[in-house]
């Protein structure tokens, strides 16, 4: 019927809770537990369970393990769960009733008051950690909320979700560019939309989500560990290199996809710190110092599969700068936070303008040679 894919890194107590909730509310489901190199006894416990098992000897992250789990799934419908989620009653039934080929259906998260409220979720405190869960009260609330929100849907997308395995495979799964995590979710959500899939949120399929215990707040609530900070910064740069703009969603967390253009920056008086900030926001950047380029590429190249030798150049009279579709020129000494915000918004500004030619915008000179959009090129890995 359905296969649940659940990666876990050193979250044994949470994993026990989500597994128990599946056994209680979805015993017919196939469960695929993937141990991400845990050292807290997770592997020993998994081996004792009646489920499909996989272990990575080293930590690779859920971006890779989601796809490995879906590969192992024997059902035509697959869904992901975080280790720090608890299923409510009728979870499967209230998702599958909206599912069809070419559609992705996500559940509604109920979360404790750790993050800001949003229209896509419900804030209720049924426990702040695995050992304080009030599961009985949570399930009672779910039963009442299912009557209130029966068969309702909104348009949004986030974990946990389900879809047909064939639809997941059709676009190539998650992009390993974002391994170990994060931002693999925003990437695949946008690719689903571009591929024509319909994204739907079921408002009467509920999970209790403790938030971020699977890979962030392992020491104490509210404190990101150093590993998360490092990989998050790396993934953010790669997201910008791929999409050209930062993540944007509507009030229900439905992705808003800015256009992807071929944009080159020509930056006078650039320093190496600013090079690191600006390079991910464009397709090519031209500066005046070759030694700075060499130092930057030597340091940054191990963190990305993008070839930085094809992205960072020394500016000279022989450079084919004009062959880029859009060329942005400015002096780094004059760059302010306000100017930088303009750079971040340029794809949308250029699309709204729709004009070919050369323009001045504050300290920035914009030369639009072509208006071709490349967003659809990003659908498949």
N, C-alpha and C positions, 0 to 999 in steps of 0.2 A: 504494500500500500504506500508507505512512505518511509524514507530513511533519514534519520537525524544524524548530522555530523557535528561532533563536539570535540574540538581541540582543547587541550588543557596543559598549562605549565604551572606546576607547584600550587595547584588549587584543589587538592584532594577533598577537603571538606565541602567545598562548593560543588565539586563534581558528584559527590555522593548525593547531595540534595537534588540536583537536576535529574540524575539518573532515577532516584526514587520517585520523583514527580512524573517521569515518563512511564515507569512501571505502573503507577497508580492511574494515570489519566490517558495513556496511549500505549497499553501493553502490546498491541498488535504491531507497533512500529519497529523497524530495524534500527538499532542503535550502534553507531560507529564511534568509538572512543579513541582519540588519537593523543598519545602522550608526547609532549614536545620536550623531551629530554629532562623530565622532572626528576627532582632529588628528594621528594617528600613522601615517598612510598606509593605514589600514584600508580606506577607500573605494577607493583605487586597486587594492588587492589583491583586494577583492571583485569588482570589475569584470572581473577576469581569470578568475574561477571559473565553472564550469558549474553555476549555481544560480539560484534566484530571489533578486532583490536589492531592497533598499529602503534609502533613506537619509533620515534626518531631518537637516535643516540645523542644528538646534539640539538640545541634549540634552533629551530628554523622559522618559527612564527606561524601564526594562523593563516596568513596569506597563502602559504604553501600547503598547509595541512587541510584547509577547506577543500582544496582541489583534490588532494590525495584521498580524502574521505569520500568525496563524490565519485571519484574513480572506483572506489571499493563498493559503492552502494549497489544493491541488487534490485532496488525498486525504481520505477520510472519517475517517481516524484521524490525530490530531495529537499531537505531543509537544513539550515544551520541553526545552532543554538550556542550561546556563550555558556561557559562553565558556571557563571554566576547568575544564571536564570532559573526560574522555577515555573513549570507549566501550570496553568489553571485548568479547571474542568473544561471539556469539550474543545480543547485547543485545536486538534486536528480537524474536527468536523467544521469548525467555524472559519478555518482557513481554506480547506479544500472546496467548500461550496462556492467560492469565488474563482477557483483556479481553472484555467484552460490553457492550451498551447499558446505561446506568445504573451503570456501574462506572468507577472511576479506578484505574489501576495505576501504582505508582511503583517505581523501581529501588532497589537497595541501593548506598549510597555507600561507597567505600573512601577514607579520608582520611589524610593525614599527621598526626602528633601535634601539632596546633595547637590543637584544641578538646577539651573533656572527652569521654570515651568515652560511648557510649550503645548500647542494645540494637538500635537501628535501623541501625547502621553498623558498619564494620570499620575499625580503626585499623592501618594499615601504611604504612611510609614507602617510597614508590616515587619520591621526588623532591619537593622543597619549592617548586619553581617551574618555569616552562616550559622552562628550559635545563638542568635537572638531572633530568628525567624518565627513569626506567628502564622504558621501555615494554615491553621484552621480558620482564623479570621480572614486571611487572604482569600481562601477558597469561598468563604461565605460572601465576601464582597464581590468576587467574580460572578457568582451565581446571580446576585442581584443586578450587577452591572450588565450581564448578558441579556436580561429582560429589558433593561432600559435602552440598550444599543443594538438590539436584535437586528441582524442583517444589514446594519449600516456600514457604509464604507466612506473613506475619504481618499484623496490622492496624496500619497507620501511614500517614502521608502527608507528603511533602515533595518538593522537586524532586530529580531529574527525573521527570516523570510523562507518561502518555499517556491519552487518552480519545477518544471519538467527537466529532467536530467539532460534530455536532448537539446533543450533551449540553452542550458548552461554551457554545454559543450560547443554549441554552434558559434559562440563568439570567442571561444578560446579560454573560458574561465577567468580567474583572477590574473592580473598582470604581475609576474614575479618581480617587476621593477620595484614594487612596494613591499617586498619581503624584508624583514619579517612582518612588519606592520608599521604604521597605520595607513589610512587613506586609500587602501585597496577597495574599501566599500564605496566611497564616493566615485572612484574611477569606474567600477563595474556598473553602478547605478546609471551613470551618464551614458555608458556604452549600451546598456539595455534600452534606454530611451532612444538613442540614435539608431539602434537596430529596429525600432518600431514596436518594442514590447510595451505593454500596458502595465503600469505600476499602480497597485491598489493596496490600501491598508484596510484590513478587517477590524472594525471597531468592537467586535464582540469575541475576538480571540485574544486572550490575555496571558502575559508572562509577568512574573515579578522579577525585576532586574536590579541587582545590587550595584551595578555600574562599575566598570573599570577594574574589577578584581582579577580579571583574567590575564592582564598584562601590564597594569600600571601601579595601582596603589597596594603594593604588597607589604609595605612596612607599616603603614598606618593610613587611615582614611584621609584623603586630601593631600597626600604627599606622593608626587611622581618619583619613581626611582630613576637612577642615572641612566640605566640602559634604555628606558622609555624615552628619556629626553634626547639621547643620541640618535636613536633610530627614527624618532618622530621628526627631528630636524632634517635628517637625510631624506626621508620619504616626502616631506613637504617640498624640498627643492626638486625632487624628481617629478612630483605632481605638477609643479609649475613648468618644468621643462617640457613635459608632455602636453599639457592643456593650455599653457600660456596665460592662464588666469587662476585666481584662487576660488575655492569652493563657495558656491552660493546656493541657498535653498529658499523656498517660500515659507510661509508661516506653518505649513504642515510638513515641512522637511522634504518637499519635492524638489529635485535638483533643477536649478536654472542654469543653462549651459551657455556661456558666452561664446562668441565666435573665435575660432583659432585661425590666426593669420601667420604668414611668414614675416616676422618683424626682426629688423637688425637695429642694434644700438650703436651709435658712434659717440664715444664718450671722451671728451678732452679732460686732461688733468685727473685721471682716475687713480685712486689708490687701491691697494690690494684688498682692504676690507670692503670697500664699495664694489669692487669687482665681484666679490663673493655674494653680495646682496643682489646685484643687478643681473648677473649672468643667467640665473634660472628663469627670469622673466621674459627672455627673448630667445630667438633661434640662433642669432649670431651677435657677438659683441666685438667691437673694434676699439682698441686702446693704443696708447703710444709707447708702451714699455714692454719689450720682449722678455726681459728678465722677470718682470712681474708675472707675465703669462706663464713662463716656465715654472715658477714657484707655485702658482695657483693650480696648474694642471697636475703637478706632481703630488700636491696635497689632496686635491678634490677628486681626481679620477677614480681612486679605489671605491668611492661611495656611490658610483653611478654606472649604468651600462651605456649611457650616452657617451659618444666619443667627443671629448672636450676639445680635441685638436680640430674638430669640425665646427666648433662653436665659438672659440676664443681666438682672435686674430690681432696681429699688429696692424695698425692703420698705416697705409702707404699709398703713394700715387698709383700703384699697380693693382690695388685691391678692387675686385668687382663689386663694390658696395652697392652700386646702382642696380645690380641684378636682383637684389632682394625686392620683394613685393612692397614692403613698407620700411622706410628708413627713418629712425628717430635720432636726432642729434642734440646734444646739450653739453654744458660744461659742468663737471662734477663739483667744482668749487661753489657753484651757484645753487646746487641742488638742496632743497629743503624738504621737510617731511610733507608739506603740502604739494610740492612738485612731484615727489615720489608717489603720492596717492594718485596724481594725474596719470603717471606712467602705468600704475596698476589698473586703471580704468580705461586705458587707451583702446583695447579691442572693442569694447562696447561703444566708446565715443566715435571711433572710426566707422563702425557699422551704422550708427545712427546718422552720421554725416553723409555717408555714401558717395563722397566726392573724391575724384582723382585730382592730384595736384600737390602743391607745396603750401604749407600753412605754418603759422606761428601760434603756439599756445604757451603763454607765459615764457619761460626760458627755453622751451622745447620747440625745435623745428621738426615738422612732420612732413615727409614726402611720400605720398601714396602713389605708387606706380601701378599696382594691380590690387583688386579687391577680392581675390579668390579666397574662399574659406576652405580649410583643411580638416574641419572637425570630424567629418564622416570617415576620414582616413584612420581615426583612432578607435573604431568599433572593435576590430579584432586584434588580438595580440600577434 
